[in-house]
Amino acid sequence: MGTRRAGSRRVVVLAAALLALMISGCSTATPIPDVPVPAASVAPPPPPATPTIDVPTVDASLAGQPPAAAAPTRVSIAALSIDMVVESAGLDAAGSMALAANPDIASWYRFGPAPGTTGATVIAAHVDSLRYGLGPFARLADAPAGTEIVVMAADGVEHRYALESVQSTGKPEVPWATIFDRTGAPRLTLVTCGGEFNYTTKQYQSNIIVTAVPVL
């Protein structure tokens, strides 16, 4: 009886040791390395088709450009004893055409047409000045139709015009868009002040506008 119990005890101890060994072996299993899984390769969608546009092109080289028109340098009206230097002018601080302070000097609007080109060539001058006195353009108001006007350009070419009309227009009604028109047949427009003088505003009430057409 005692021998059988001892044997049974050895069997139990052996079984327990074997179970512990099995558990210990499970706990020391080799871990699975963390290997990154590549993402599925997806082809990007094709770009949208670009429409074909035929753009007209022009020669942008200097050789392909038309020659610049020569600026006017002098205006003369023999019948009115007018012979004036013409200077190129842009805009003043108020956004109006800049004029030489001396009424003996005329100004050509350099952002507009030059003599002999399409549209209106605009030359203007003050009618008078407290410093310089009465200017030559003061005589424009009495010029008759047909009066010859000669404009000398910087290239030495003389452009001859025949006076077509003289208008005195109140300043608020002056059609400046028409005067500075860049389209239409070549023509010359001379502008100065006229009419009554307003001593409050220190301005003339009107503008004298002379239109002349080329003599062919």
PyMOL commands that place a pseudoatom at each C-alpha (Angstrom):
pseudoatom trace, name=CA, resn=MET, resi=1, chain=A, elem=C, hetatm=0, pos=[0.000, 0.000, 0.000]
pseudoatom trace, name=CA, resn=GLY, resi=2, chain=A, elem=C, hetatm=0, pos=[2.791, 2.419, 0.885]
pseudoatom trace, name=CA, resn=THR, resi=3, chain=A, elem=C, hetatm=0, pos=[4.800, 1.481, -2.210]
pseudoatom trace, name=CA, resn=ARG, resi=4, chain=A, elem=C, hetatm=0, pos=[1.823, 2.035, -4.513]
pseudoatom trace, name=CA, resn=ARG, resi=5, chain=A, elem=C, hetatm=0, pos=[1.237, 5.511, -2.992]
pseudoatom trace, name=CA, resn=ALA, resi=6, chain=A, elem=C, hetatm=0, pos=[4.878, 6.449, -3.489]
pseudoatom trace, name=CA, resn=GLY, resi=7, chain=A, elem=C, hetatm=0, pos=[4.720, 5.373, -7.096]
pseudoatom trace, name=CA, resn=SER, resi=8, chain=A, elem=C, hetatm=0, pos=[1.578, 7.312, -7.687]
pseudoatom trace, name=CA, resn=ARG, resi=9, chain=A, elem=C, hetatm=0, pos=[3.231, 10.395, -6.117]
pseudoatom trace, name=CA, resn=ARG, resi=10, chain=A, elem=C, hetatm=0, pos=[6.178, 10.081, -8.529]
pseudoatom trace, name=CA, resn=VAL, resi=11, chain=A, elem=C, hetatm=0, pos=[3.766, 9.855, -11.470]
pseudoatom trace, name=CA, resn=VAL, resi=12, chain=A, elem=C, hetatm=0, pos=[1.960, 13.009, -10.342]
pseudoatom trace, name=CA, resn=VAL, resi=13, chain=A, elem=C, hetatm=0, pos=[5.235, 14.908, -9.833]
pseudoatom trace, name=CA, resn=LEU, resi=14, chain=A, elem=C, hetatm=0, pos=[6.474, 13.803, -13.258]
pseudoatom trace, name=CA, resn=ALA, resi=15, chain=A, elem=C, hetatm=0, pos=[3.243, 14.849, -14.930]
pseudoatom trace, name=CA, resn=ALA, resi=16, chain=A, elem=C, hetatm=0, pos=[3.351, 18.257, -13.221]
pseudoatom trace, name=CA, resn=ALA, resi=17, chain=A, elem=C, hetatm=0, pos=[6.953, 18.772, -14.347]
pseudoatom trace, name=CA, resn=LEU, resi=18, chain=A, elem=C, hetatm=0, pos=[6.058, 17.825, -17.901]
pseudoatom trace, name=CA, resn=LEU, resi=19, chain=A, elem=C, hetatm=0, pos=[3.081, 20.255, -17.906]
pseudoatom trace, name=CA, resn=ALA, resi=20, chain=A, elem=C, hetatm=0, pos=[5.282, 23.064, -16.540]
pseudoatom trace, name=CA, resn=LEU, resi=21, chain=A, elem=C, hetatm=0, pos=[7.827, 22.399, -19.282]
pseudoatom trace, name=CA, resn=MET, resi=22, chain=A, elem=C, hetatm=0, pos=[5.071, 22.567, -21.929]
pseudoatom trace, name=CA, resn=ILE, resi=23, chain=A, elem=C, hetatm=0, pos=[3.767, 25.878, -20.521]
pseudoatom trace, name=CA, resn=SER, resi=24, chain=A, elem=C, hetatm=0, pos=[7.298, 27.276, -20.328]
pseudoatom trace, name=CA, resn=GLY, resi=25, chain=A, elem=C, hetatm=0, pos=[7.911, 26.357, -23.960]
pseudoatom trace, name=CA, resn=CYS, resi=26, chain=A, elem=C, hetatm=0, pos=[4.761, 28.173, -25.091]
pseudoatom trace, name=CA, resn=SER, resi=27, chain=A, elem=C, hetatm=0, pos=[5.771, 31.364, -23.269]
pseudoatom trace, name=CA, resn=THR, resi=28, chain=A, elem=C, hetatm=0, pos=[9.143, 31.524, -25.019]
pseudoatom trace, name=CA, resn=ALA, resi=29, chain=A, elem=C, hetatm=0, pos=[7.798, 31.205, -28.583]
pseudoatom trace, name=CA, resn=THR, resi=30, chain=A, elem=C, hetatm=0, pos=[9.708, 33.312, -31.206]
pseudoatom trace, name=CA, resn=PRO, resi=31, chain=A, elem=C, hetatm=0, pos=[7.814, 36.566, -31.887]
pseudoatom trace, name=CA, resn=ILE, resi=32, chain=A, elem=C, hetatm=0, pos=[6.731, 37.378, -35.481]
pseudoatom trace, name=CA, resn=PRO, resi=33, chain=A, elem=C, hetatm=0, pos=[8.851, 40.260, -36.839]
pseudoatom trace, name=CA, resn=ASP, resi=34, chain=A, elem=C, hetatm=0, pos=[6.948, 43.479, -37.671]
pseudoatom trace, name=CA, resn=VAL, resi=35, chain=A, elem=C, hetatm=0, pos=[7.242, 43.456, -41.466]
pseudoatom trace, name=CA, resn=PRO, resi=36, chain=A, elem=C, hetatm=0, pos=[5.492, 46.358, -43.233]
pseudoatom trace, name=CA, resn=VAL, resi=37, chain=A, elem=C, hetatm=0, pos=[2.865, 45.276, -45.669]
pseudoatom trace, name=CA, resn=PRO, resi=38, chain=A, elem=C, hetatm=0, pos=[3.178, 47.160, -48.984]
pseudoatom trace, name=CA, resn=ALA, resi=39, chain=A, elem=C, hetatm=0, pos=[0.099, 49.149, -49.929]
pseudoatom trace, name=CA, resn=ALA, resi=40, chain=A, elem=C, hetatm=0, pos=[-1.808, 48.068, -52.939]
pseudoatom trace, name=CA, resn=SER, resi=41, chain=A, elem=C, hetatm=0, pos=[-0.462, 49.742, -56.076]
pseudoatom trace, name=CA, resn=VAL, resi=42, chain=A, elem=C, hetatm=0, pos=[-3.209, 51.898, -57.664]
pseudoatom trace, name=CA, resn=ALA, resi=43, chain=A, elem=C, hetatm=0, pos=[-2.534, 53.712, -60.952]
pseudoatom trace, name=CA, resn=PRO, resi=44, chain=A, elem=C, hetatm=0, pos=[-3.477, 57.458, -60.839]
pseudoatom trace, name=CA, resn=PRO, resi=45, chain=A, elem=C, hetatm=0, pos=[-6.316, 58.522, -63.107]
pseudoatom trace, name=CA, resn=PRO, resi=46, chain=A, elem=C, hetatm=0, pos=[-5.197, 59.962, -66.457]
pseudoatom trace, name=CA, resn=PRO, resi=47, chain=A, elem=C, hetatm=0, pos=[-5.172, 63.803, -66.651]
pseudoatom trace, name=CA, resn=PRO, resi=48, chain=A, elem=C, hetatm=0, pos=[-8.078, 65.432, -68.462]
pseudoatom trace, name=CA, resn=ALA, resi=49, chain=A, elem=C, hetatm=0, pos=[-7.494, 66.029, -72.120]
pseudoatom trace, name=CA, resn=THR, resi=50, chain=A, elem=C, hetatm=0, pos=[-6.280, 69.569, -72.915]
pseudoatom trace, name=CA, resn=PRO, resi=51, chain=A, elem=C, hetatm=0, pos=[-8.244, 71.205, -75.726]
pseudoatom trace, name=CA, resn=THR, resi=52, chain=A, elem=C, hetatm=0, pos=[-6.191, 72.342, -78.675]
pseudoatom trace, name=CA, resn=ILE, resi=53, chain=A, elem=C, hetatm=0, pos=[-6.456, 76.083, -79.235]
pseudoatom trace, name=CA, resn=ASP, resi=54, chain=A, elem=C, hetatm=0, pos=[-4.935, 77.693, -82.273]
pseudoatom trace, name=CA, resn=VAL, resi=55, chain=A, elem=C, hetatm=0, pos=[-3.606, 81.063, -81.091]
pseudoatom trace, name=CA, resn=PRO, resi=56, chain=A, elem=C, hetatm=0, pos=[-2.751, 83.520, -83.855]
pseudoatom trace, name=CA, resn=THR, resi=57, chain=A, elem=C, hetatm=0, pos=[0.751, 84.882, -83.515]
pseudoatom trace, name=CA, resn=VAL, resi=58, chain=A, elem=C, hetatm=0, pos=[2.531, 87.973, -84.783]
pseudoatom trace, name=CA, resn=ASP, resi=59, chain=A, elem=C, hetatm=0, pos=[6.168, 88.797, -85.200]
pseudoatom trace, name=CA, resn=ALA, resi=60, chain=A, elem=C, hetatm=0, pos=[7.258, 90.336, -81.887]
pseudoatom trace, name=CA, resn=SER, resi=61, chain=A, elem=C, hetatm=0, pos=[10.800, 91.125, -82.986]
pseudoatom trace, name=CA, resn=LEU, resi=62, chain=A, elem=C, hetatm=0, pos=[11.862, 94.750, -83.436]
pseudoatom trace, name=CA, resn=ALA, resi=63, chain=A, elem=C, hetatm=0, pos=[12.297, 94.148, -87.144]
pseudoatom trace, name=CA, resn=GLY, resi=64, chain=A, elem=C, hetatm=0, pos=[8.665, 93.053, -87.387]
pseudoatom trace, name=CA, resn=GLN, resi=65, chain=A, elem=C, hetatm=0, pos=[7.247, 96.216, -85.839]
pseudoatom trace, name=CA, resn=PRO, resi=66, chain=A, elem=C, hetatm=0, pos=[6.051, 99.174, -87.900]
pseudoatom trace, name=CA, resn=PRO, resi=67, chain=A, elem=C, hetatm=0, pos=[8.239, 102.282, -87.552]
pseudoatom trace, name=CA, resn=ALA, resi=68, chain=A, elem=C, hetatm=0, pos=[7.081, 104.739, -84.888]
pseudoatom trace, name=CA, resn=ALA, resi=69, chain=A, elem=C, hetatm=0, pos=[5.402, 107.847, -86.270]
pseudoatom trace, name=CA, resn=ALA, resi=70, chain=A, elem=C, hetatm=0, pos=[7.398, 111.051, -85.890]
pseudoatom trace, name=CA, resn=ALA, resi=71, chain=A, elem=C, hetatm=0, pos=[6.233, 113.505, -83.252]
pseudoatom trace, name=CA, resn=PRO, resi=72, chain=A, elem=C, hetatm=0, pos=[5.242, 117.043, -84.284]
pseudoatom trace, name=CA, resn=THR, resi=73, chain=A, elem=C, hetatm=0, pos=[7.808, 119.698, -83.437]
pseudoatom trace, name=CA, resn=ARG, resi=74, chain=A, elem=C, hetatm=0, pos=[6.289, 122.875, -84.873]
pseudoatom trace, name=CA, resn=VAL, resi=75, chain=A, elem=C, hetatm=0, pos=[2.901, 124.249, -85.939]
pseudoatom trace, name=CA, resn=SER, resi=76, chain=A, elem=C, hetatm=0, pos=[2.506, 127.283, -88.167]
pseudoatom trace, name=CA, resn=ILE, resi=77, chain=A, elem=C, hetatm=0, pos=[-0.462, 129.169, -89.610]
pseudoatom trace, name=CA, resn=ALA, resi=78, chain=A, elem=C, hetatm=0, pos=[0.890, 131.890, -91.876]
pseudoatom trace, name=CA, resn=ALA, resi=79, chain=A, elem=C, hetatm=0, pos=[-2.478, 133.618, -92.302]
pseudoatom trace, name=CA, resn=LEU, resi=80, chain=A, elem=C, hetatm=0, pos=[-2.689, 134.142, -88.518]
pseudoatom trace, name=CA, resn=SER, resi=81, chain=A, elem=C, hetatm=0, pos=[1.015, 134.884, -87.946]
pseudoatom trace, name=CA, resn=ILE, resi=82, chain=A, elem=C, hetatm=0, pos=[1.300, 131.741, -85.792]
pseudoatom trace, name=CA, resn=ASP, resi=83, chain=A, elem=C, hetatm=0, pos=[4.606, 129.877, -85.637]
pseudoatom trace, name=CA, resn=MET, resi=84, chain=A, elem=C, hetatm=0, pos=[5.033, 127.827, -82.474]
pseudoatom trace, name=CA, resn=VAL, resi=85, chain=A, elem=C, hetatm=0, pos=[7.318, 125.145, -81.089]
pseudoatom trace, name=CA, resn=VAL, resi=86, chain=A, elem=C, hetatm=0, pos=[5.435, 121.939, -80.209]
pseudoatom trace, name=CA, resn=GLU, resi=87, chain=A, elem=C, hetatm=0, pos=[6.497, 119.838, -77.236]
pseudoatom trace, name=CA, resn=SER, resi=88, chain=A, elem=C, hetatm=0, pos=[5.339, 116.307, -76.382]
pseudoatom trace, name=CA, resn=ALA, resi=89, chain=A, elem=C, hetatm=0, pos=[3.070, 116.145, -73.332]
pseudoatom trace, name=CA, resn=GLY, resi=90, chain=A, elem=C, hetatm=0, pos=[1.233, 113.546, -71.280]
pseudoatom trace, name=CA, resn=LEU, resi=91, chain=A, elem=C, hetatm=0, pos=[-1.170, 114.020, -68.366]
pseudoatom trace, name=CA, resn=ASP, resi=92, chain=A, elem=C, hetatm=0, pos=[-0.936, 116.369, -65.431]
pseudoatom trace, name=CA, resn=ALA, resi=93, chain=A, elem=C, hetatm=0, pos=[-1.657, 115.501, -61.779]
pseudoatom trace, name=CA, resn=ALA, resi=94, chain=A, elem=C, hetatm=0, pos=[-5.380, 116.124, -62.305]
pseudoatom trace, name=CA, resn=GLY, resi=95, chain=A, elem=C, hetatm=0, pos=[-5.554, 113.685, -65.210]
pseudoatom trace, name=CA, resn=SER, resi=96, chain=A, elem=C, hetatm=0, pos=[-5.916, 116.396, -67.851]
pseudoatom trace, name=CA, resn=MET, resi=97, chain=A, elem=C, hetatm=0, pos=[-3.618, 116.997, -70.781]
pseudoatom trace, name=CA, resn=ALA, resi=98, chain=A, elem=C, hetatm=0, pos=[-0.475, 118.738, -69.576]
pseudoatom trace, name=CA, resn=LEU, resi=99, chain=A, elem=C, hetatm=0, pos=[0.246, 122.076, -71.253]
pseudoatom trace, name=CA, resn=ALA, resi=100, chain=A, elem=C, hetatm=0, pos=[3.356, 124.222, -71.327]
pseudoatom trace, name=CA, resn=ALA, resi=101, chain=A, elem=C, hetatm=0, pos=[2.992, 127.183, -68.963]
pseudoatom trace, name=CA, resn=ASN, resi=102, chain=A, elem=C, hetatm=0, pos=[4.117, 129.555, -71.706]
pseudoatom trace, name=CA, resn=PRO, resi=103, chain=A, elem=C, hetatm=0, pos=[1.263, 130.100, -74.208]
pseudoatom trace, name=CA, resn=ASP, resi=104, chain=A, elem=C, hetatm=0, pos=[3.878, 130.631, -76.941]
pseudoatom trace, name=CA, resn=ILE, resi=105, chain=A, elem=C, hetatm=0, pos=[4.631, 126.893, -76.752]
pseudoatom trace, name=CA, resn=ALA, resi=106, chain=A, elem=C, hetatm=0, pos=[2.108, 124.312, -77.971]
pseudoatom trace, name=CA, resn=SER, resi=107, chain=A, elem=C, hetatm=0, pos=[1.785, 120.783, -76.601]
pseudoatom trace, name=CA, resn=TRP, resi=108, chain=A, elem=C, hetatm=0, pos=[1.087, 117.570, -78.500]
pseudoatom trace, name=CA, resn=TYR, resi=109, chain=A, elem=C, hetatm=0, pos=[-0.708, 114.749, -76.684]
pseudoatom trace, name=CA, resn=ARG, resi=110, chain=A, elem=C, hetatm=0, pos=[1.939, 112.039, -77.069]
pseudoatom trace, name=CA, resn=PHE, resi=111, chain=A, elem=C, hetatm=0, pos=[-0.398, 109.171, -76.113]
pseudoatom trace, name=CA, resn=GLY, resi=112, chain=A, elem=C, hetatm=0, pos=[-2.552, 109.926, -79.140]
pseudoatom trace, name=CA, resn=PRO, resi=113, chain=A, elem=C, hetatm=0, pos=[-2.006, 109.789, -82.896]
pseudoatom trace, name=CA, resn=ALA, resi=114, chain=A, elem=C, hetatm=0, pos=[0.949, 111.512, -84.506]
pseudoatom trace, name=CA, resn=PRO, resi=115, chain=A, elem=C, hetatm=0, pos=[0.591, 113.546, -87.727]
pseudoatom trace, name=CA, resn=GLY, resi=116, chain=A, elem=C, hetatm=0, pos=[-0.260, 111.424, -90.729]
pseudoatom trace, name=CA, resn=THR, resi=117, chain=A, elem=C, hetatm=0, pos=[-1.593, 108.468, -88.730]
pseudoatom trace, name=CA, resn=THR, resi=118, chain=A, elem=C, hetatm=0, pos=[-5.123, 107.243, -88.080]
pseudoatom trace, name=CA, resn=GLY, resi=119, chain=A, elem=C, hetatm=0, pos=[-7.226, 109.402, -85.773]
pseudoatom trace, name=CA, resn=ALA, resi=120, chain=A, elem=C, hetatm=0, pos=[-6.953, 112.911, -84.373]
pseudoatom trace, name=CA, resn=THR, resi=121, chain=A, elem=C, hetatm=0, pos=[-3.590, 114.550, -83.726]
pseudoatom trace, name=CA, resn=VAL, resi=122, chain=A, elem=C, hetatm=0, pos=[-4.265, 116.875, -80.787]
pseudoatom trace, name=CA, resn=ILE, resi=123, chain=A, elem=C, hetatm=0, pos=[-2.165, 120.026, -80.263]
pseudoatom trace, name=CA, resn=ALA, resi=124, chain=A, elem=C, hetatm=0, pos=[-3.186, 122.466, -77.532]
pseudoatom trace, name=CA, resn=ALA, resi=125, chain=A, elem=C, hetatm=0, pos=[-1.917, 125.609, -75.834]
pseudoatom trace, name=CA, resn=HIS, resi=126, chain=A, elem=C, hetatm=0, pos=[-2.999, 128.137, -73.245]
pseudoatom trace, name=CA, resn=VAL, resi=127, chain=A, elem=C, hetatm=0, pos=[-4.748, 131.165, -74.685]
pseudoatom trace, name=CA, resn=ASP, resi=128, chain=A, elem=C, hetatm=0, pos=[-2.892, 133.556, -72.374]
pseudoatom trace, name=CA, resn=SER, resi=129, chain=A, elem=C, hetatm=0, pos=[-0.980, 133.863, -69.118]
pseudoatom trace, name=CA, resn=LEU, resi=130, chain=A, elem=C, hetatm=0, pos=[-0.545, 136.504, -66.410]
pseudoatom trace, name=CA, resn=ARG, resi=131, chain=A, elem=C, hetatm=0, pos=[3.201, 136.050, -66.743]
pseudoatom trace, name=CA, resn=TYR, resi=132, chain=A, elem=C, hetatm=0, pos=[3.568, 135.764, -70.531]
pseudoatom trace, name=CA, resn=GLY, resi=133, chain=A, elem=C, hetatm=0, pos=[0.520, 137.637, -71.818]
pseudoatom trace, name=CA, resn=LEU, resi=134, chain=A, elem=C, hetatm=0, pos=[-1.682, 136.713, -74.784]
pseudoatom trace, name=CA, resn=GLY, resi=135, chain=A, elem=C, hetatm=0, pos=[-0.661, 133.594, -76.717]
pseudoatom trace, name=CA, resn=PRO, resi=136, chain=A, elem=C, hetatm=0, pos=[-0.767, 132.903, -80.497]
pseudoatom trace, name=CA, resn=PHE, resi=137, chain=A, elem=C, hetatm=0, pos=[-3.684, 130.450, -80.213]
pseudoatom trace, name=CA, resn=ALA, resi=138, chain=A, elem=C, hetatm=0, pos=[-5.887, 133.381, -79.149]
pseudoatom trace, name=CA, resn=ARG, resi=139, chain=A, elem=C, hetatm=0, pos=[-6.164, 134.121, -82.888]
pseudoatom trace, name=CA, resn=LEU, resi=140, chain=A, elem=C, hetatm=0, pos=[-7.705, 130.741, -83.713]
pseudoatom trace, name=CA, resn=ALA, resi=141, chain=A, elem=C, hetatm=0, pos=[-11.261, 131.863, -82.895]
pseudoatom trace, name=CA, resn=ASP, resi=142, chain=A, elem=C, hetatm=0, pos=[-11.371, 134.133, -85.953]
pseudoatom trace, name=CA, resn=ALA, resi=143, chain=A, elem=C, hetatm=0, pos=[-9.736, 131.774, -88.452]
pseudoatom trace, name=CA, resn=PRO, resi=144, chain=A, elem=C, hetatm=0, pos=[-11.764, 131.237, -91.640]
pseudoatom trace, name=CA, resn=ALA, resi=145, chain=A, elem=C, hetatm=0, pos=[-12.429, 127.855, -93.223]
pseudoatom trace, name=CA, resn=GLY, resi=146, chain=A, elem=C, hetatm=0, pos=[-9.731, 126.756, -95.638]
pseudoatom trace, name=CA, resn=THR, resi=147, chain=A, elem=C, hetatm=0, pos=[-6.893, 128.377, -93.696]
pseudoatom trace, name=CA, resn=GLU, resi=148, chain=A, elem=C, hetatm=0, pos=[-3.702, 126.350, -94.204]
pseudoatom trace, name=CA, resn=ILE, resi=149, chain=A, elem=C, hetatm=0, pos=[-2.053, 124.816, -91.132]
pseudoatom trace, name=CA, resn=VAL, resi=150, chain=A, elem=C, hetatm=0, pos=[1.400, 123.249, -91.403]
pseudoatom trace, name=CA, resn=VAL, resi=151, chain=A, elem=C, hetatm=0, pos=[2.734, 120.789, -88.844]
pseudoatom trace, name=CA, resn=MET, resi=152, chain=A, elem=C, hetatm=0, pos=[6.432, 119.940, -89.004]
pseudoatom trace, name=CA, resn=ALA, resi=153, chain=A, elem=C, hetatm=0, pos=[7.374, 116.479, -87.699]
pseudoatom trace, name=CA, resn=ALA, resi=154, chain=A, elem=C, hetatm=0, pos=[10.633, 115.335, -86.126]
pseudoatom trace, name=CA, resn=ASP, resi=155, chain=A, elem=C, hetatm=0, pos=[11.550, 113.425, -89.283]
pseudoatom trace, name=CA, resn=GLY, resi=156, chain=A, elem=C, hetatm=0, pos=[11.459, 116.640, -91.327]
pseudoatom trace, name=CA, resn=VAL, resi=157, chain=A, elem=C, hetatm=0, pos=[8.139, 115.897, -93.033]
pseudoatom trace, name=CA, resn=GLU, resi=158, chain=A, elem=C, hetatm=0, pos=[5.665, 118.764, -93.340]
pseudoatom trace, name=CA, resn=HIS, resi=159, chain=A, elem=C, hetatm=0, pos=[2.020, 117.770, -92.849]
pseudoatom trace, name=CA, resn=ARG, resi=160, chain=A, elem=C, hetatm=0, pos=[-0.369, 120.271, -94.423]
pseudoatom trace, name=CA, resn=TYR, resi=161, chain=A, elem=C, hetatm=0, pos=[-3.967, 120.691, -93.320]
pseudoatom trace, name=CA, resn=ALA, resi=162, chain=A, elem=C, hetatm=0, pos=[-6.919, 122.858, -94.347]
pseudoatom trace, name=CA, resn=LEU, resi=163, chain=A, elem=C, hetatm=0, pos=[-9.005, 124.309, -91.518]
pseudoatom trace, name=CA, resn=GLU, resi=164, chain=A, elem=C, hetatm=0, pos=[-12.469, 122.805, -91.664]
pseudoatom trace, name=CA, resn=SER, resi=165, chain=A, elem=C, hetatm=0, pos=[-14.280, 124.254, -88.648]
pseudoatom trace, name=CA, resn=VAL, resi=166, chain=A, elem=C, hetatm=0, pos=[-13.880, 126.411, -85.536]
pseudoatom trace, name=CA, resn=GLN, resi=167, chain=A, elem=C, hetatm=0, pos=[-16.172, 125.767, -82.583]
pseudoatom trace, name=CA, resn=SER, resi=168, chain=A, elem=C, hetatm=0, pos=[-16.550, 127.500, -79.246]
pseudoatom trace, name=CA, resn=THR, resi=169, chain=A, elem=C, hetatm=0, pos=[-17.994, 125.035, -76.752]
pseudoatom trace, name=CA, resn=GLY, resi=170, chain=A, elem=C, hetatm=0, pos=[-18.769, 125.482, -73.055]
pseudoatom trace, name=CA, resn=LYS, resi=171, chain=A, elem=C, hetatm=0, pos=[-16.301, 123.458, -71.021]
pseudoatom trace, name=CA, resn=PRO, resi=172, chain=A, elem=C, hetatm=0, pos=[-18.931, 121.116, -69.504]
pseudoatom trace, name=CA, resn=GLU, resi=173, chain=A, elem=C, hetatm=0, pos=[-20.155, 120.206, -72.991]
pseudoatom trace, name=CA, resn=VAL, resi=174, chain=A, elem=C, hetatm=0, pos=[-16.798, 119.627, -74.697]
pseudoatom trace, name=CA, resn=PRO, resi=175, chain=A, elem=C, hetatm=0, pos=[-16.805, 116.132, -76.305]
pseudoatom trace, name=CA, resn=TRP, resi=176, chain=A, elem=C, hetatm=0, pos=[-13.332, 115.147, -75.169]
pseudoatom trace, name=CA, resn=ALA, resi=177, chain=A, elem=C, hetatm=0, pos=[-13.750, 111.532, -76.279]
pseudoatom trace, name=CA, resn=THR, resi=178, chain=A, elem=C, hetatm=0, pos=[-14.321, 112.763, -79.818]
pseudoatom trace, name=CA, resn=ILE, resi=179, chain=A, elem=C, hetatm=0, pos=[-11.449, 115.234, -79.673]
pseudoatom trace, name=CA, resn=PHE, resi=180, chain=A, elem=C, hetatm=0, pos=[-8.979, 112.562, -78.575]
pseudoatom trace, name=CA, resn=ASP, resi=181, chain=A, elem=C, hetatm=0, pos=[-10.404, 109.936, -80.927]
pseudoatom trace, name=CA, resn=ARG, resi=182, chain=A, elem=C, hetatm=0, pos=[-7.778, 107.449, -82.117]
pseudoatom trace, name=CA, resn=THR, resi=183, chain=A, elem=C, hetatm=0, pos=[-9.914, 106.109, -84.945]
pseudoatom trace, name=CA, resn=GLY, resi=184, chain=A, elem=C, hetatm=0, pos=[-11.130, 107.386, -88.282]
pseudoatom trace, name=CA, resn=ALA, resi=185, chain=A, elem=C, hetatm=0, pos=[-9.408, 109.416, -90.962]
pseudoatom trace, name=CA, resn=PRO, resi=186, chain=A, elem=C, hetatm=0, pos=[-6.235, 111.375, -90.114]
pseudoatom trace, name=CA, resn=ARG, resi=187, chain=A, elem=C, hetatm=0, pos=[-7.015, 114.902, -88.920]
pseudoatom trace, name=CA, resn=LEU, resi=188, chain=A, elem=C, hetatm=0, pos=[-5.628, 117.704, -86.810]
pseudoatom trace, name=CA, resn=THR, resi=189, chain=A, elem=C, hetatm=0, pos=[-7.339, 119.185, -83.747]
pseudoatom trace, name=CA, resn=LEU, resi=190, chain=A, elem=C, hetatm=0, pos=[-6.131, 122.413, -82.153]
pseudoatom trace, name=CA, resn=VAL, resi=191, chain=A, elem=C, hetatm=0, pos=[-7.488, 123.317, -78.709]
pseudoatom trace, name=CA, resn=THR, resi=192, chain=A, elem=C, hetatm=0, pos=[-7.267, 126.407, -76.536]
pseudoatom trace, name=CA, resn=CYS, resi=193, chain=A, elem=C, hetatm=0, pos=[-9.482, 128.341, -74.120]
pseudoatom trace, name=CA, resn=GLY, resi=194, chain=A, elem=C, hetatm=0, pos=[-11.987, 131.036, -75.070]
pseudoatom trace, name=CA, resn=GLY, resi=195, chain=A, elem=C, hetatm=0, pos=[-15.285, 132.656, -74.257]
pseudoatom trace, name=CA, resn=GLU, resi=196, chain=A, elem=C, hetatm=0, pos=[-15.930, 134.675, -71.115]
pseudoatom trace, name=CA, resn=PHE, resi=197, chain=A, elem=C, hetatm=0, pos=[-13.460, 134.612, -68.237]
pseudoatom trace, name=CA, resn=ASN, resi=198, chain=A, elem=C, hetatm=0, pos=[-14.826, 133.621, -64.820]
pseudoatom trace, name=CA, resn=TYR, resi=199, chain=A, elem=C, hetatm=0, pos=[-12.967, 135.658, -62.217]
pseudoatom trace, name=CA, resn=THR, resi=200, chain=A, elem=C, hetatm=0, pos=[-14.266, 133.442, -59.413]
pseudoatom trace, name=CA, resn=THR, resi=201, chain=A, elem=C, hetatm=0, pos=[-12.976, 130.160, -60.818]
pseudoatom trace, name=CA, resn=LYS, resi=202, chain=A, elem=C, hetatm=0, pos=[-10.177, 131.955, -62.722]
pseudoatom trace, name=CA, resn=GLN, resi=203, chain=A, elem=C, hetatm=0, pos=[-11.009, 129.969, -65.836]
pseudoatom trace, name=CA, resn=TYR, resi=204, chain=A, elem=C, hetatm=0, pos=[-12.377, 130.652, -69.280]
pseudoatom trace, name=CA, resn=GLN, resi=205, chain=A, elem=C, hetatm=0, pos=[-15.884, 129.371, -69.752]
pseudoatom trace, name=CA, resn=SER, resi=206, chain=A, elem=C, hetatm=0, pos=[-15.330, 127.726, -73.129]
pseudoatom trace, name=CA, resn=ASN, resi=207, chain=A, elem=C, hetatm=0, pos=[-12.840, 125.910, -75.318]
pseudoatom trace, name=CA, resn=ILE, resi=208, chain=A, elem=C, hetatm=0, pos=[-12.001, 126.842, -78.908]
pseudoatom trace, name=CA, resn=ILE, resi=209, chain=A, elem=C, hetatm=0, pos=[-11.728, 123.684, -80.978]
pseudoatom trace, name=CA, resn=VAL, resi=210, chain=A, elem=C, hetatm=0, pos=[-10.268, 123.796, -84.482]
pseudoatom trace, name=CA, resn=THR, resi=211, chain=A, elem=C, hetatm=0, pos=[-10.639, 120.802, -86.778]
pseudoatom trace, name=CA, resn=ALA, resi=212, chain=A, elem=C, hetatm=0, pos=[-8.476, 120.523, -89.896]
pseudoatom trace, name=CA, resn=VAL, resi=213, chain=A, elem=C, hetatm=0, pos=[-8.144, 117.832, -92.538]
pseudoatom trace, name=CA, resn=PRO, resi=214, chain=A, elem=C, hetatm=0, pos=[-5.037, 116.804, -94.527]
pseudoatom trace, name=CA, resn=VAL, resi=215, chain=A, elem=C, hetatm=0, pos=[-4.380, 118.516, -97.835]
pseudoatom trace, name=CA, resn=LEU, resi=216, chain=A, elem=C, hetatm=0, pos=[-3.767, 115.775, -100.394]
for i in range(1, 216): cmd.bond("trace and resi %d" % i, "trace and resi %d" % (i + 1))
show_as sticks, trace
zoom trace
